Amino acid sequence: MSHTHKTRAIVLSALMVLSVFAGTVAFAGAGAAQSTFEYEGGAVHYVDSSDDAVIEVPFSAQVNSNSLTTDNFTVFDDDEDISGQVSSITQPQNGRVIVEMNDVVQSRDIEIRLSGDIQDASNNDLSNGGRKDVAFAATTVGPNGDVNAYRGSVVAVVASSVNTDIEITDDDDDFTYFVSGSTGTNSRVYTFDTENRDVGSYEATFDGSNTATIELRELGLDVDIDDRTVTDEDEIEGTVSANAGTRGVQVELLDSDGDAVSGESVTGNLDGQGEFEFTLGPVDTDDYTVEVTDLGSGVVIESDVVTVSKAGEGRADIAGGIVTQQRGDIANITVTLSNTDTATLTIGSEDAGFRANVTVEDDSGDGQVNVLFNTYAATNGVSGDVFDVADSDDDIDTSDIDPQNRVSSLLDAGEYDLEVRSGDDASDDSQGVGTLVLEERTTDSLVSWTAPTGTTFDDSDEVYEAVANANVTESDDIADGDLVIHQLQASGLEGALEAQSGNDTAAFFALNGNVYELSVEESNPSANRDAFVLNLHAGNTVVVPDPDNDTYFVAFDTDDVVGERPNGQTVQLDDGQELLANFTVYEDEGNLADEDQTVEDEYGIVEAEHSLDEPVNVSAASGQTVAGETTVAPGTELSLRVRSSGDTQPSFLKTASVYVTEDGTYEGTFDFSEQQAGDTFEVTVRGGAADSLTVDGNVGEGDATTDTATDTVTETPTDTETQTETEIPTDGEPTDTATEAPTDGEPTDTATETSTGTPGFGVVVALVALLAAALLAVRRD
């Protein structure tokens, strides 16, 4: 991590004469009317239009030509006199002296020493002499020119004459940057500091007419420190990088006061990849930063703080003391380090019949190294590295197994001594001790799970997350087209898999049929048929390991695998097939088991299908549910589409995304409040391994399953008549009963209708009741 740091010396006194607009009036010297001949600073080093390297020095008046000598104008680079590089000193205009150099001096410490022997045309001595800073402009541009510059550098905008007005604007449509200034009375140069400018195009305008284009780019200068906590016996190492290669850089160490540390500065060139590795120190205890200067542009950056502490006696220890693992697995042994970054670990002893040494380096700087010991690879003749580190920033320096104490078979169960000491000498006395306990390995269980078709897993964390969200569920029935996931619980396999080449799946199948075997076989073959065995391989099966929990997930899509019978016939998986999964670790093969160890699990293939009661009845209201069942895996996303059918007007379309629950159901909620009783529609279910399903539906009044309406109409005709009509659902058929009886008063006609809610009938009954009431009112009038 690094950050842009304001230039301390390379952007020098010229940059201190800033206008309120953030531009720099580079060489605004005194006017000709001044009575005192003086030089107040403001020199700048740049390359002019003729490719000559020059230092422009502004004065308040004409300099006596006899004073224009290298005796009076002495140039220094970091206290070194480089006046020998001066080719000429001239004064082409009043108050402007040009010191011409043989080459550009790309340094932040250029100074010019002016002698008191310098006089003006009237023989007045220089009143403000001495040593003065010289600003370095990395890039030059003149009228009608264009140039590329890096952000953070200084651009010399050189006019054709002195006292030229300069305007600089960005090329943004929003016109977010503008500065206006002048080269000054005694200068042709205006300096544009790009330290805090955005990358992009800028336009410099000379006296309101001619223009020049400055294309500002990002150099990407950066410095990365290998270790920010070191002792006063260690070196400070790091890498400088940039977007451009083959450039000169200066790397300097600054103390906590920001001062350069004497003798701790290196200069080099970025390689073709834009990188430069450096080494500084050792230095005294303090907090330091590394400052990097790009010599071509003057861009400066500073690193994060590096803390140097007093070196003490190096010590190493074993965290926890006791490490337990199963035979064949990888033991993680944590070595802690203090006042050292190197330690040597010894595993085993002569008494144990096995002894190995490994020297590790804590390059990450966290004070520990997690040493990974592959107990399977420690066996003679097994490929793969025996030792590794958990943190890729750490390193294994050396490792060896004592030829007098090595094994030709898997390490026995038991206890193995652990010893560690600082440094790289295994013969030194141990500083920390511990014990590696190797237990017998086991093959424990095989369980079958299912997941929706198309599911993928990058690691075991994603599997566990899917289990927690019910997107991976344990099941004995797997829908044809969904995923089968076998969860194998077995210890002692990690080392063997790590010793293989390739990814996790390739490593697993490299051992399948050799050290162990995973097979899936038909358990219910039809008559006169031999059982088929699924052809599982790295091309159709994925293995997701979780060795820390002795768990391995083996997953395949039922559409991607085929079964093979002994006669060579191939079989596609289909509804009704029963399968038996078997995982066996072979006896003595790889010495992982003294006898065959087998675990099994059985499951069946079922047809992938959705179901939905037909018709689907809903009410003309909000919050209506459409629910069904399916055999596809829980977690499968389904799409429900409800679309108007028949003569329903206005037409409508409603959709919802739902997920299959653990009990194989799904449910969507829809708003039918804008529909009317009697409307019809179709419901389509799509998604997962099953084919789509479409059923009819109806909109009714009230409860979609039981819709009851009772209407009573009373009429008083002129004749005497009483009639009662009652409709009662009996076995699906209505029953009508009419009763007529004379009364002493006016006749009474009463009708009662009860309905089970057949869609559309409720509206009809209501209309009849309204019409009857209206007629009755007319008759009474």
MOJO-V644631 format. One record per residue. SS is DSSP state (@ for helix, = for strand, . for the rest). D_LAST is the distance of its C-alpha to the last C-alpha in Angstrom with 2 decimals. Layout:
BEGIN
SS|D_LAST + SS|D_LAST
END
This chain:
BEGIN
.|97.13 + =|98.43 + =|97.22 + =|98.20 + .|100.92 + .|101.91 + .|105.33 + .|107.96 + .|110.82 + .|110.10 + .|107.66 + .|110.16 + @|110.82 + @|109.31 + @|105.93 + @|106.30 + .|106.13 + =|102.35 + .|100.30 + .|97.08 + .|95.29 + .|96.80 + .|99.21 + =|102.97 + .|105.31 + .|108.15 + .|111.25 + .|110.60 + .|114.18 + .|115.61 + .|115.96 + .|119.28 + .|119.77 + .|120.33 + .|123.83 + .|123.80 + .|124.16 + .|122.02 + .|120.02 + .|116.94 + .|115.77 + .|113.09 + =|115.07 + =|113.15 + =|114.39 + =|112.72 + =|113.51 + .|113.72 + .|112.91 + .|116.37 + .|115.83 + .|118.34 + =|117.76 + =|118.10 + =|117.83 + =|116.75 + =|118.17 + =|117.05 + .|119.55 + .|119.35 + .|122.12 + .|124.47 + =|126.63 + .|130.34 + @|131.09 + @|133.98 + @|131.48 + .|129.56 + .|131.35 + .|130.44 + .|132.54 + .|130.01 + =|126.85 + =|127.08 + =|124.15 + =|123.40 + =|121.18 + .|120.61 + .|123.92 + =|125.76 + =|127.48 + .|126.30 + @|127.85 + @|129.70 + @|126.46 + =|126.39 + =|127.47 + =|127.38 + =|126.35 + =|125.45 + =|123.68 + =|122.04 + =|120.18 + .|120.87 + .|119.76 + =|118.88 + =|121.33 + =|120.84 + =|122.46 + =|122.43 + =|122.47 + .|123.62 + .|120.39 + .|117.14 + .|117.64 + .|114.47 + .|114.87 + .|112.98 + .|116.22 + =|117.72 + =|119.49 + =|121.81 + =|124.72 + =|125.75 + .|129.31 + .|130.31 + .|132.64 + .|129.82 + =|130.16 + =|128.33 + .|129.93 + .|131.28 + .|132.84 + .|130.38 + =|130.20 + .|126.95 + .|125.50 + .|122.83 + .|124.50 + =|124.51 + =|122.44 + =|118.94 + =|116.08 + =|115.14 + =|111.54 + =|111.07 + .|108.63 + .|107.98 + =|106.55 + =|107.35 + =|105.38 + =|106.25 + .|104.60 + .|102.87 + .|103.51 + =|101.32 + =|102.09 + =|100.70 + =|100.95 + =|99.97 + .|97.66 + .|99.79 + .|102.74 + =|104.00 + =|103.91 + =|106.56 + =|104.98 + =|108.16 + .|108.09 + .|110.66 + .|111.86 + .|111.77 + .|109.14 + .|106.32 + =|102.68 + =|100.75 + =|97.00 + =|95.55 + =|91.91 + =|90.10 + .|88.61 + .|85.16 + .|82.20 + .|81.18 + .|84.63 + .|85.11 + .|88.88 + =|91.02 + =|94.47 + =|96.80 + =|100.50 + =|104.01 + .|107.06 + .|109.01 + .|111.88 + .|114.53 + .|112.64 + .|111.07 + =|109.09 + =|105.60 + =|104.74 + =|101.20 + =|100.64 + .|98.00 + .|97.95 + .|94.28 + .|92.95 + .|90.45 + .|91.73 + =|91.02 + =|92.34 + =|93.72 + =|95.05 + =|98.04 + =|98.39 + =|101.84 + .|101.89 + .|98.46 + .|99.65 + =|101.10 + =|99.19 + =|99.94 + =|97.72 + =|98.02 + =|96.31 + =|95.94 + =|95.95 + .|95.82 + .|99.20 + .|97.70 + .|100.83 + =|100.54 + =|102.87 + =|102.41 + =|104.65 + .|105.60 + .|105.93 + .|104.93 + =|106.76 + =|110.49 + =|113.75 + .|116.67 + .|118.40 + .|115.66 + =|115.06 + =|111.82 + =|110.58 + =|107.66 + =|106.43 + =|105.61 + =|103.14 + .|101.68 + .|99.71 + .|102.94 + .|106.21 + .|109.90 + .|109.62 + =|111.97 + =|110.69 + =|112.32 + =|111.47 + =|112.53 + =|112.17 + =|111.01 + .|111.58 + .|109.12 + .|110.18 + .|109.33 + .|113.01 + =|114.52 + =|116.67 + =|120.14 + =|121.05 + =|117.53 + =|116.49 + =|116.41 + =|115.76 + =|114.75 + =|112.73 + .|109.35 + .|109.76 + .|107.90 + .|104.96 + .|104.89 + =|106.34 + =|109.38 + =|110.44 + =|112.40 + =|114.34 + =|115.23 + =|117.08 + .|117.87 + .|117.40 + .|117.49 + .|114.59 + =|111.83 + =|108.43 + =|108.77 + =|106.73 + =|107.70 + =|107.39 + =|107.32 + =|108.03 + =|107.48 + .|110.64 + .|109.28 + .|106.28 + .|107.04 + .|103.79 + =|104.29 + =|102.39 + =|103.09 + =|102.56 + .|101.08 + .|103.49 + =|106.27 + =|107.59 + =|111.26 + =|112.36 + .|115.69 + .|116.65 + .|117.35 + .|118.59 + .|116.38 + =|114.78 + =|112.61 + =|110.82 + =|108.47 + .|105.03 + .|104.09 + .|107.42 + =|106.04 + =|104.23 + =|102.79 + =|101.89 + =|102.06 + .|104.83 + .|103.93 + .|101.44 + =|102.03 + =|103.13 + =|102.01 + =|104.85 + =|104.18 + =|107.34 + =|107.16 + =|109.55 + =|110.82 + .|113.10 + .|113.41 + .|111.37 + =|113.45 + =|113.87 + =|115.40 + =|113.82 + =|115.76 + =|114.03 + =|116.05 + =|119.72 + .|122.78 + .|122.00 + .|118.54 + .|120.05 + =|117.84 + =|118.22 + =|116.51 + =|116.55 + =|114.00 + =|114.31 + =|111.06 + =|110.27 + .|107.42 + .|106.52 + .|102.98 + .|104.49 + .|102.25 + .|105.21 + =|104.62 + =|104.88 + =|102.97 + =|105.48 + =|104.00 + =|106.47 + =|105.69 + .|107.21 + .|106.79 + .|108.51 + .|111.44 + =|112.63 + .|115.42 + .|114.36 + .|110.67 + .|109.44 + .|107.57 + .|108.46 + .|109.21 + =|108.24 + =|105.47 + =|103.66 + .|99.97 + .|99.82 + .|100.71 + .|102.15 + .|104.86 + =|107.78 + =|110.11 + =|113.62 + =|115.65 + =|115.30 + =|117.62 + =|118.08 + .|121.50 + .|123.23 + .|124.94 + .|121.67 + .|119.05 + =|117.16 + .|116.68 + .|113.60 + .|110.52 + .|111.42 + .|111.59 + .|109.25 + =|110.85 + =|111.57 + =|113.04 + =|114.58 + =|113.12 + =|115.35 + =|114.71 + =|116.78 + =|116.41 + .|118.09 + .|118.97 + .|121.90 + .|121.09 + .|124.44 + .|123.61 + .|122.82 + .|119.22 + .|117.06 + =|114.01 + =|113.77 + =|111.04 + =|110.29 + =|108.44 + =|107.13 + =|106.46 + =|104.45 + .|104.07 + .|101.26 + .|98.47 + =|95.95 + =|92.92 + =|89.68 + =|87.62 + =|83.81 + =|81.31 + =|78.39 + =|75.93 + =|74.39 + .|72.00 + .|73.54 + .|74.97 + .|75.85 + .|79.16 + .|81.26 + .|83.94 + .|85.25 + @|84.73 + @|82.71 + @|79.98 + @|80.06 + @|79.70 + @|76.86 + @|75.06 + @|75.62 + @|74.20 + .|71.08 + .|70.70 + .|71.51 + =|74.60 + =|74.06 + =|76.35 + .|75.39 + .|76.80 + =|74.42 + =|74.85 + =|72.46 + .|74.29 + .|74.45 + .|74.37 + =|77.40 + =|79.74 + =|81.49 + =|84.44 + =|85.32 + =|89.01 + =|90.55 + =|94.32 + .|96.95 + .|100.21 + .|98.82 + @|98.49 + @|102.15 + @|102.40 + @|99.34 + @|100.57 + .|103.93 + .|102.35 + .|101.72 + .|98.33 + .|94.87 + @|93.51 + @|92.29 + @|95.53 + @|97.57 + @|95.62 + @|96.12 + @|99.77 + @|100.41 + =|98.03 + .|100.23 + .|103.27 + .|102.86 + =|99.58 + =|97.01 + =|93.23 + =|91.93 + =|88.54 + =|88.93 + =|86.64 + .|86.60 + .|84.83 + .|86.48 + .|85.43 + .|87.82 + .|91.05 + .|90.27 + .|92.18 + .|90.22 + .|89.71 + =|90.49 + =|88.51 + .|90.61 + .|90.12 + .|92.00 + .|91.84 + .|89.88 + .|86.82 + =|86.99 + =|86.85 + =|88.67 + =|87.50 + =|90.13 + =|89.85 + @|93.48 + @|93.17 + @|90.97 + .|92.89 + =|89.76 + =|89.36 + =|86.13 + =|86.61 + =|83.53 + =|82.81 + =|79.81 + .|79.41 + .|78.92 + .|82.31 + .|84.59 + =|85.85 + =|87.62 + =|91.04 + .|92.40 + .|96.17 + .|96.44 + .|95.10 + .|91.63 + =|88.92 + =|85.54 + =|82.30 + .|80.41 + .|77.43 + .|74.90 + .|76.50 + .|79.93 + =|81.43 + =|83.87 + =|86.59 + =|87.74 + =|91.31 + =|93.37 + =|97.06 + =|99.86 + .|103.06 + .|106.01 + .|108.74 + @|107.26 + @|107.61 + @|108.51 + .|104.91 + .|104.93 + .|107.64 + .|105.50 + .|102.34 + =|99.24 + =|95.96 + =|92.26 + =|89.42 + =|85.66 + =|83.49 + =|80.11 + =|78.11 + =|76.51 + =|72.83 + .|70.57 + .|68.76 + .|65.06 + =|61.61 + =|58.81 + .|55.04 + .|52.43 + .|50.39 + .|47.57 + =|47.23 + =|43.76 + =|42.47 + =|39.23 + .|37.57 + .|39.18 + .|42.48 + .|45.54 + =|45.42 + =|48.82 + =|50.61 + =|53.60 + =|56.30 + =|59.94 + =|63.12 + .|66.81 + .|68.10 + .|69.93 + .|68.14 + .|67.95 + .|67.10 + =|64.62 + =|61.74 + =|59.21 + =|55.61 + =|53.54 + =|49.83 + =|48.72 + =|45.44 + .|45.63 + .|43.84 + .|40.90 + .|40.10 + .|39.05 + .|40.14 + .|43.49 + .|45.26 + =|48.73 + =|49.71 + =|53.27 + =|55.12 + =|58.75 + =|59.42 + =|62.57 + .|63.57 + .|64.03 + .|66.95 + .|65.04 + .|64.31 + =|60.63 + =|58.76 + =|55.37 + =|53.43 + =|50.33 + =|47.73 + .|44.58 + .|41.63 + .|38.97 + .|38.41 + .|37.99 + .|34.93 + .|34.59 + .|35.90 + .|38.63 + =|42.07 + =|45.52 + =|49.21 + =|51.47 + =|55.16 + =|57.89 + =|61.17 + .|64.39 + .|67.57 + .|69.72 + .|66.89 + .|65.21 + .|61.69 + =|58.71 + =|55.25 + =|52.26 + =|48.54 + =|45.73 + =|41.92 + =|39.41 + =|36.81 + .|34.33 + .|35.55 + .|38.81 + .|40.63 + .|42.04 + .|39.19 + .|35.59 + .|33.07 + .|29.23 + =|26.93 + =|23.23 + =|21.02 + =|17.69 + =|15.91 + =|13.63 + .|12.74 + .|13.19 + .|13.86 + .|17.50 + .|19.48 + .|20.70 + .|21.86 + =|23.08 + =|24.91 + =|26.42 + =|29.08 + =|31.23 + .|34.55 + .|37.41 + =|40.37 + .|43.46 + .|41.38 + =|39.09 + .|35.51 + .|34.88 + .|31.66 + .|30.96 + .|28.24 + .|27.87 + .|26.01 + .|26.31 + .|24.86 + .|23.59 + .|23.35 + .|19.69 + .|16.75 + .|17.95 + .|18.03 + =|18.62 + =|20.56 + =|22.49 + =|25.26 + =|27.43 + =|30.75 + .|32.79 + .|36.38 + .|35.46 + .|36.36 + .|36.32 + .|33.13 + @|30.92 + @|29.35 + @|27.55 + @|26.21 + @|24.81 + @|23.13 + @|21.49 + @|20.24 + @|18.70 + @|16.92 + @|15.59 + @|14.41 + @|12.57 + @|10.88 + @|9.94 + @|8.71 + @|6.35 + @|5.14 + @|5.38 + @|3.79 + .|0.00
END
